[in-house]
Amino acid sequence: MPLHRRAAFAALALLASLDASAHAILTDSTPKANGSVPAGHVALVLKYNSKIDQARSRLLLIASDKSETPLAITADAKKPNELDSSADLKPGSYVIRWQALALDGHITRGDLPFTVTTAP
Ligand SMILES: [Cu+2]
């Protein structure tokens, strides 16, 4: 491969790695992944490594019977790296399927499984 083409590929690889660092990666959450919370009104917080477009990100709650409920995301300009919501949940196992749009225009997706226990 000619040297100038190698340099071009190296530059592209560098750009790709820089871009990857801007993707939204889930860094913390409430409930924690595989964690548990008591039944009732449950605050849901997904925290990312970077700012995200809250209006164009998505949260879907999947119950153990596979039923799916879209969760409204609470827009909060003071917490630009979070997707916040809440839901009234009965005991059982759930998954939040999240889709986060980072400000670089790229979407990342993931599943956050957790358990709701009988309220004390
Ligand atoms: Cu990106």
Backbone and ligand atoms as CSV (ligand in chain L), in Angstrom:
chain,resi,resn,atom,element,x,y,z
A,1,MET,N,N,0.861,-1.201,0.000
A,1,MET,CA,C,0.000,0.000,0.000
A,1,MET,C,C,0.893,1.245,0.000
A,2,PRO,N,N,0.618,2.202,-0.882
A,2,PRO,CA,C,1.444,3.429,-0.903
A,2,PRO,C,C,1.402,4.130,0.459
A,3,LEU,N,N,2.478,4.814,0.741
A,3,LEU,CA,C,2.608,5.438,2.066
A,3,LEU,C,C,1.486,6.439,2.340
A,4,HIS,N,N,1.105,7.232,1.329
A,4,HIS,CA,C,0.082,8.254,1.594
A,4,HIS,C,C,-1.263,7.608,1.892
A,5,ARG,N,N,-1.516,6.417,1.315
A,5,ARG,CA,C,-2.781,5.732,1.613
A,5,ARG,C,C,-2.757,5.186,3.032
A,6,ARG,N,N,-1.586,4.670,3.444
A,6,ARG,CA,C,-1.472,4.197,4.825
A,6,ARG,C,C,-1.750,5.327,5.806
A,7,ALA,N,N,-1.202,6.480,5.489
A,7,ALA,CA,C,-1.407,7.640,6.366
A,7,ALA,C,C,-2.890,7.998,6.434
A,8,ALA,N,N,-3.555,7.895,5.281
A,8,ALA,CA,C,-4.987,8.211,5.246
A,8,ALA,C,C,-5.766,7.216,6.112
A,9,PHE,N,N,-5.405,5.934,6.004
A,9,PHE,CA,C,-6.102,4.929,6.828
A,9,PHE,C,C,-5.839,5.167,8.315
A,10,ALA,N,N,-4.613,5.535,8.648
A,10,ALA,CA,C,-4.275,5.795,10.044
A,10,ALA,C,C,-5.096,6.971,10.568
A,11,ALA,N,N,-5.253,7.990,9.720
A,11,ALA,CA,C,-6.032,9.170,10.125
A,11,ALA,C,C,-7.493,8.784,10.342
A,12,LEU,N,N,-8.024,7.945,9.461
A,12,LEU,CA,C,-9.411,7.491,9.607
A,12,LEU,C,C,-9.585,6.684,10.893
A,13,ALA,N,N,-8.618,5.825,11.179
A,13,ALA,CA,C,-8.688,5.010,12.390
A,13,ALA,C,C,-8.681,5.907,13.628
A,14,LEU,N,N,-7.869,6.951,13.595
A,14,LEU,CA,C,-7.802,7.886,14.712
A,14,LEU,C,C,-9.143,8.604,14.878
A,15,LEU,N,N,-9.702,9.060,13.778
A,15,LEU,CA,C,-11.007,9.733,13.841
A,15,LEU,C,C,-12.070,8.792,14.413
A,16,ALA,N,N,-12.038,7.540,13.984
A,16,ALA,CA,C,-13.019,6.565,14.459
A,16,ALA,C,C,-12.897,6.378,15.964
A,17,SER,N,N,-11.660,6.336,16.468
A,17,SER,CA,C,-11.482,6.120,17.904
A,17,SER,C,C,-11.910,7.358,18.693
A,18,LEU,N,N,-11.659,8.531,18.133
A,18,LEU,CA,C,-12.110,9.756,18.804
A,18,LEU,C,C,-13.632,9.787,18.862
A,19,ASP,N,N,-14.244,9.392,17.740
A,19,ASP,CA,C,-15.695,9.394,17.659
A,19,ASP,C,C,-16.295,8.428,18.670
A,20,ALA,N,N,-15.680,7.252,18.800
A,20,ALA,CA,C,-16.216,6.238,19.704
A,20,ALA,C,C,-16.285,6.772,21.125
A,21,SER,N,N,-15.343,7.624,21.507
A,21,SER,CA,C,-15.323,8.119,22.878
A,21,SER,C,C,-16.493,9.054,23.158
A,22,ALA,N,N,-17.156,9.531,22.089
A,22,ALA,CA,C,-18.272,10.455,22.284
A,22,ALA,C,C,-19.602,9.727,22.396
A,23,HIS,N,N,-19.606,8.442,22.149
A,23,HIS,CA,C,-20.866,7.697,22.265
A,23,HIS,C,C,-21.337,7.675,23.708
A,24,ALA,N,N,-22.654,7.633,23.877
A,24,ALA,CA,C,-23.208,7.582,25.230
A,24,ALA,C,C,-23.037,6.173,25.806
A,25,ILE,N,N,-22.309,6.088,26.903
A,25,ILE,CA,C,-22.103,4.812,27.591
A,25,ILE,C,C,-22.743,4.922,28.965
A,26,LEU,N,N,-23.539,3.934,29.323
A,26,LEU,CA,C,-24.197,3.940,30.633
A,26,LEU,C,C,-23.149,3.750,31.726
A,27,THR,N,N,-23.058,4.704,32.645
A,27,THR,CA,C,-22.041,4.617,33.692
A,27,THR,C,C,-22.634,4.318,35.063
A,28,ASP,N,N,-23.916,4.639,35.255
A,28,ASP,CA,C,-24.537,4.392,36.567
A,28,ASP,C,C,-26.047,4.428,36.363
A,29,SER,N,N,-26.766,3.851,37.322
A,29,SER,CA,C,-28.215,3.857,37.178
A,29,SER,C,C,-28.895,3.627,38.518
A,30,THR,N,N,-30.166,4.022,38.582
A,30,THR,CA,C,-31.065,3.692,39.680
A,30,THR,C,C,-32.323,3.114,39.048
A,31,PRO,N,N,-32.689,1.863,39.301
A,31,PRO,CA,C,-31.937,0.882,40.091
A,31,PRO,C,C,-30.619,0.509,39.397
A,32,LYS,N,N,-29.717,-0.072,40.175
A,32,LYS,CA,C,-28.475,-0.587,39.594
A,32,LYS,C,C,-28.794,-1.772,38.685
A,33,ALA,N,N,-27.904,-2.047,37.739
A,33,ALA,CA,C,-28.076,-3.233,36.891
A,33,ALA,C,C,-28.115,-4.470,37.776
A,34,ASN,N,N,-29.146,-5.296,37.599
A,34,ASN,CA,C,-29.367,-6.507,38.391
A,34,ASN,C,C,-29.650,-6.212,39.863
A,35,GLY,N,N,-29.960,-4.974,40.177
A,35,GLY,CA,C,-30.291,-4.607,41.540
A,35,GLY,C,C,-31.773,-4.785,41.808
A,36,SER,N,N,-32.212,-4.381,43.011
A,36,SER,CA,C,-33.630,-4.497,43.341
A,36,SER,C,C,-34.102,-3.251,44.064
A,37,VAL,N,N,-35.402,-2.977,43.908
A,37,VAL,CA,C,-36.041,-1.839,44.562
A,37,VAL,C,C,-37.401,-2.310,45.077
A,38,PRO,N,N,-37.907,-1.678,46.156
A,38,PRO,CA,C,-39.231,-2.048,46.636
A,38,PRO,C,C,-40.333,-1.583,45.681
A,39,ALA,N,N,-41.428,-2.329,45.676
A,39,ALA,CA,C,-42.562,-1.995,44.815
A,39,ALA,C,C,-43.132,-0.631,45.179
A,40,GLY,N,N,-43.825,-0.025,44.210
A,40,GLY,CA,C,-44.416,1.288,44.417
A,40,GLY,C,C,-43.951,2.237,43.341
A,41,HIS,N,N,-43.894,3.516,43.697
A,41,HIS,CA,C,-43.439,4.512,42.729
A,41,HIS,C,C,-41.908,4.484,42.707
A,42,VAL,N,N,-41.364,4.107,41.571
A,42,VAL,CA,C,-39.923,3.885,41.460
A,42,VAL,C,C,-39.304,4.954,40.566
A,43,ALA,N,N,-38.326,5.668,41.101
A,43,ALA,CA,C,-37.572,6.631,40.294
A,43,ALA,C,C,-36.566,5.868,39.452
A,44,LEU,N,N,-36.484,6.215,38.180
A,44,LEU,CA,C,-35.577,5.543,37.255
A,44,LEU,C,C,-34.586,6.573,36.724
A,45,VAL,N,N,-33.303,6.317,36.937
A,45,VAL,CA,C,-32.267,7.249,36.496
A,45,VAL,C,C,-31.183,6.469,35.750
A,46,LEU,N,N,-30.943,6.875,34.529
A,46,LEU,CA,C,-29.841,6.279,33.760
A,46,LEU,C,C,-28.828,7.385,33.503
A,47,LYS,N,N,-27.606,7.145,33.957
A,47,LYS,CA,C,-26.569,8.168,33.873
A,47,LYS,C,C,-25.519,7.745,32.850
A,48,TYR,N,N,-25.126,8.690,32.004
A,48,TYR,CA,C,-24.196,8.389,30.917
A,48,TYR,C,C,-22.898,9.171,31.059
A,49,ASN,N,N,-21.917,8.785,30.245
A,49,ASN,CA,C,-20.609,9.431,30.290
A,49,ASN,C,C,-20.589,10.754,29.548
A,50,SER,N,N,-21.663,11.044,28.803
A,50,SER,CA,C,-21.645,12.273,28.014
A,50,SER,C,C,-23.056,12.838,27.909
A,51,LYS,N,N,-23.144,14.035,27.404
A,51,LYS,CA,C,-24.451,14.661,27.207
A,51,LYS,C,C,-25.247,13.870,26.183
A,52,ILE,N,N,-26.554,13.805,26.388
A,52,ILE,CA,C,-27.400,13.107,25.449
A,52,ILE,C,C,-28.602,13.965,25.079
A,53,ASP,N,N,-29.182,13.644,23.949
A,53,ASP,CA,C,-30.384,14.335,23.483
A,53,ASP,C,C,-31.582,13.658,24.150
A,54,GLN,N,N,-32.061,14.264,25.235
A,54,GLN,CA,C,-33.130,13.631,26.022
A,54,GLN,C,C,-34.421,13.491,25.212
A,55,ALA,N,N,-34.681,14.484,24.347
A,55,ALA,CA,C,-35.932,14.469,23.592
A,55,ALA,C,C,-35.959,13.359,22.547
A,56,ARG,N,N,-34.783,12.935,22.102
A,56,ARG,CA,C,-34.753,11.936,21.042
A,56,ARG,C,C,-34.114,10.627,21.499
A,57,SER,N,N,-34.088,10.423,22.825
A,57,SER,CA,C,-33.684,9.136,23.368
A,57,SER,C,C,-34.943,8.405,23.806
A,58,ARG,N,N,-34.826,7.119,24.049
A,58,ARG,CA,C,-36.014,6.311,24.341
A,58,ARG,C,C,-35.760,5.380,25.520
A,59,LEU,N,N,-36.807,5.200,26.342
A,59,LEU,CA,C,-36.777,4.198,27.411
A,59,LEU,C,C,-38.021,3.331,27.259
A,60,LEU,N,N,-37.801,2.012,27.277
A,60,LEU,CA,C,-38.907,1.073,27.162
A,60,LEU,C,C,-38.841,0.113,28.339
A,61,LEU,N,N,-39.933,0.002,29.067
A,61,LEU,CA,C,-39.982,-0.916,30.209
A,61,LEU,C,C,-40.577,-2.238,29.747
A,62,ILE,N,N,-39.831,-3.307,29.966
A,62,ILE,CA,C,-40.293,-4.640,29.571
A,62,ILE,C,C,-40.507,-5.465,30.838
A,63,ALA,N,N,-41.740,-5.931,31.030
A,63,ALA,CA,C,-42.063,-6.731,32.216
A,63,ALA,C,C,-41.776,-8.208,31.939
A,64,SER,N,N,-41.898,-9.034,32.982
A,64,SER,CA,C,-41.555,-10.455,32.827
A,64,SER,C,C,-42.521,-11.174,31.892
A,65,ASP,N,N,-43.734,-10.603,31.709
A,65,ASP,CA,C,-44.669,-11.214,30.748
A,65,ASP,C,C,-44.441,-10.687,29.328
A,66,LYS,N,N,-43.313,-10.004,29.140
A,66,LYS,CA,C,-42.874,-9.459,27.832
A,66,LYS,C,C,-43.674,-8.233,27.397
A,67,SER,N,N,-44.595,-7.754,28.234
A,67,SER,CA,C,-45.328,-6.540,27.875
A,67,SER,C,C,-44.363,-5.352,27.897
A,68,GLU,N,N,-44.577,-4.429,26.959
A,68,GLU,CA,C,-43.667,-3.290,26.795
A,68,GLU,C,C,-44.407,-1.988,27.038
A,69,THR,N,N,-43.817,-1.128,27.841
A,69,THR,CA,C,-44.409,0.167,28.148
A,69,THR,C,C,-43.379,1.258,27.896
A,70,PRO,N,N,-43.647,2.162,26.953
A,70,PRO,CA,C,-42.721,3.291,26.776
A,70,PRO,C,C,-42.723,4.174,28.031
A,71,LEU,N,N,-41.560,4.626,28.451
A,71,LEU,CA,C,-41.454,5.487,29.631
A,71,LEU,C,C,-41.192,6.912,29.172
A,72,ALA,N,N,-41.959,7.847,29.708
A,72,ALA,CA,C,-41.725,9.257,29.385
A,72,ALA,C,C,-40.423,9.710,30.052
A,73,ILE,N,N,-39.581,10.357,29.279
A,73,ILE,CA,C,-38.321,10.869,29.815
A,73,ILE,C,C,-38.533,12.285,30.310
A,74,THR,N,N,-38.130,12.526,31.556
A,74,THR,CA,C,-38.249,13.852,32.134
A,74,THR,C,C,-37.109,14.722,31.628
A,75,ALA,N,N,-37.438,15.718,30.821
A,75,ALA,CA,C,-36.392,16.612,30.309
A,75,ALA,C,C,-35.828,17.429,31.464
A,76,ASP,N,N,-34.509,17.420,31.607
A,76,ASP,CA,C,-33.870,18.182,32.678
A,76,ASP,C,C,-32.543,18.730,32.164
A,77,ALA,N,N,-32.557,20.019,31.818
A,77,ALA,CA,C,-31.367,20.647,31.243
A,77,ALA,C,C,-30.204,20.688,32.236
A,78,LYS,N,N,-30.519,20.579,33.544
A,78,LYS,CA,C,-29.446,20.606,34.544
A,78,LYS,C,C,-28.757,19.253,34.657
A,79,LYS,N,N,-29.354,18.222,34.089
A,79,LYS,CA,C,-28.737,16.895,34.114
A,79,LYS,C,C,-28.659,16.363,32.691
A,80,PRO,N,N,-27.814,17.005,31.863
A,80,PRO,CA,C,-27.799,16.689,30.431
A,80,PRO,C,C,-27.245,15.307,30.116
A,81,ASN,N,N,-26.644,14.651,31.123
A,81,ASN,CA,C,-26.100,13.310,30.865
A,81,ASN,C,C,-26.979,12.208,31.454
A,82,GLU,N,N,-28.240,12.558,31.772
A,82,GLU,CA,C,-29.134,11.562,32.354
A,82,GLU,C,C,-30.412,11.387,31.538
A,83,LEU,N,N,-30.957,10.170,31.639
A,83,LEU,CA,C,-32.322,9.911,31.206
A,83,LEU,C,C,-33.094,9.542,32.471
A,84,ASP,N,N,-34.056,10.382,32.832
A,84,ASP,CA,C,-34.813,10.182,34.071
A,84,ASP,C,C,-36.274,9.891,33.761
A,85,SER,N,N,-36.842,8.976,34.545
A,85,SER,CA,C,-38.250,8.666,34.417
A,85,SER,C,C,-38.719,8.083,35.741
A,86,SER,N,N,-39.943,7.620,35.770
A,86,SER,CA,C,-40.451,6.938,36.961
A,86,SER,C,C,-41.621,6.077,36.534
A,87,ALA,N,N,-41.958,5.115,37.391
A,87,ALA,CA,C,-43.065,4.216,37.064
A,87,ALA,C,C,-43.593,3.600,38.345
A,88,ASP,N,N,-44.885,3.260,38.345
A,88,ASP,CA,C,-45.477,2.525,39.456
A,88,ASP,C,C,-45.345,1.040,39.151
A,89,LEU,N,N,-44.551,0.351,39.952
A,89,LEU,CA,C,-44.185,-1.022,39.617
A,89,LEU,C,C,-44.601,-2.018,40.686
A,90,LYS,N,N,-45.154,-3.132,40.208
A,90,LYS,CA,C,-45.482,-4.259,41.081
A,90,LYS,C,C,-44.252,-5.163,41.188
A,91,PRO,N,N,-44.244,-6.043,42.192
A,91,PRO,CA,C,-43.109,-6.968,42.303
A,91,PRO,C,C,-42.951,-7.814,41.029
A,92,GLY,N,N,-41.713,-8.056,40.665
A,92,GLY,CA,C,-41.434,-8.849,39.473
A,92,GLY,C,C,-40.078,-8.465,38.909
A,93,SER,N,N,-39.746,-9.082,37.790
A,93,SER,CA,C,-38.481,-8.733,37.143
A,93,SER,C,C,-38.773,-7.896,35.904
A,94,TYR,N,N,-37.922,-6.933,35.692
A,94,TYR,CA,C,-38.118,-5.960,34.610
A,94,TYR,C,C,-36.799,-5.713,33.885
A,95,VAL,N,N,-36.949,-5.163,32.679
A,95,VAL,CA,C,-35.788,-4.689,31.934
A,95,VAL,C,C,-36.137,-3.308,31.390
A,96,ILE,N,N,-35.243,-2.367,31.568
A,96,ILE,CA,C,-35.374,-1.098,30.850
A,96,ILE,C,C,-34.501,-1.198,29.610
A,97,ARG,N,N,-35.135,-1.167,28.449
A,97,ARG,CA,C,-34.385,-1.150,27.190
A,97,ARG,C,C,-34.181,0.306,26.814
A,98,TRP,N,N,-32.935,0.746,26.856
A,98,TRP,CA,C,-32.670,2.169,26.616
A,98,TRP,C,C,-32.001,2.384,25.251
A,99,GLN,N,N,-32.279,3.549,24.719
A,99,GLN,CA,C,-31.679,3.978,23.450
A,99,GLN,C,C,-31.292,5.429,23.653
A,100,ALA,N,N,-30.003,5.709,23.615
A,100,ALA,CA,C,-29.515,7.052,23.920
A,100,ALA,C,C,-28.869,7.676,22.692
A,101,LEU,N,N,-29.314,8.885,22.370
A,101,LEU,CA,C,-28.725,9.629,21.256
A,101,LEU,C,C,-27.703,10.607,21.823
A,102,ALA,N,N,-26.437,10.357,21.521
A,102,ALA,CA,C,-25.381,11.264,21.959
A,102,ALA,C,C,-25.374,12.495,21.071
A,103,LEU,N,N,-24.735,13.566,21.559
A,103,LEU,CA,C,-24.744,14.807,20.778
A,103,LEU,C,C,-23.941,14.696,19.492
A,104,ASP,N,N,-23.112,13.656,19.363
A,104,ASP,CA,C,-22.393,13.462,18.106
A,104,ASP,C,C,-23.269,12.779,17.053
A,105,GLY,N,N,-24.541,12.507,17.419
A,105,GLY,CA,C,-25.475,11.956,16.442
A,105,GLY,C,C,-25.535,10.440,16.428
A,106,HIS,N,N,-24.766,9.791,17.283
A,106,HIS,CA,C,-24.762,8.333,17.294
A,106,HIS,C,C,-25.624,7.779,18.422
A,107,ILE,N,N,-26.291,6.680,18.110
A,107,ILE,CA,C,-27.197,6.047,19.062
A,107,ILE,C,C,-26.525,4.822,19.675
A,108,THR,N,N,-26.649,4.691,20.973
A,108,THR,CA,C,-26.233,3.453,21.634
A,108,THR,C,C,-27.457,2.863,22.314
A,109,ARG,N,N,-27.432,1.556,22.525
A,109,ARG,CA,C,-28.573,0.851,23.113
A,109,ARG,C,C,-28.089,-0.123,24.161
A,110,GLY,N,N,-28.989,-0.435,25.097
A,110,GLY,CA,C,-28.640,-1.438,26.090
A,110,GLY,C,C,-29.849,-1.832,26.910
A,111,ASP,N,N,-29.674,-2.882,27.702
A,111,ASP,CA,C,-30.726,-3.374,28.586
A,111,ASP,C,C,-30.270,-3.244,30.036
A,112,LEU,N,N,-31.169,-2.754,30.882
A,112,LEU,CA,C,-30.893,-2.622,32.309
A,112,LEU,C,C,-31.894,-3.512,33.063
A,113,PRO,N,N,-31.457,-4.710,33.479
A,113,PRO,CA,C,-32.371,-5.606,34.194
A,113,PRO,C,C,-32.384,-5.302,35.691
A,114,PHE,N,N,-33.557,-5.381,36.302
A,114,PHE,CA,C,-33.643,-5.197,37.746
A,114,PHE,C,C,-34.896,-5.906,38.275
A,115,THR,N,N,-34.969,-6.013,39.594
A,115,THR,CA,C,-36.071,-6.710,40.245
A,115,THR,C,C,-36.805,-5.759,41.162
A,116,VAL,N,N,-38.131,-5.861,41.159
A,116,VAL,CA,C,-38.950,-5.117,42.102
A,116,VAL,C,C,-39.437,-6.105,43.155
A,117,THR,N,N,-39.150,-5.792,44.405
A,117,THR,CA,C,-39.496,-6.698,45.510
A,117,THR,C,C,-40.777,-6.223,46.188
A,118,THR,N,N,-41.369,-7.110,46.961
A,118,THR,CA,C,-42.568,-6.763,47.721
A,118,THR,C,C,-42.238,-5.638,48.694
A,119,ALA,N,N,-43.086,-4.609,48.692
A,119,ALA,CA,C,-42.841,-3.475,49.594
A,119,ALA,C,C,-42.880,-3.951,51.039
A,120,PRO,N,N,-42.008,-3.429,51.906
A,120,PRO,CA,C,-41.965,-3.869,53.298
A,120,PRO,C,C,-43.249,-3.498,54.057
L,1,CU,CU,CU,-20.389,8.672,18.039
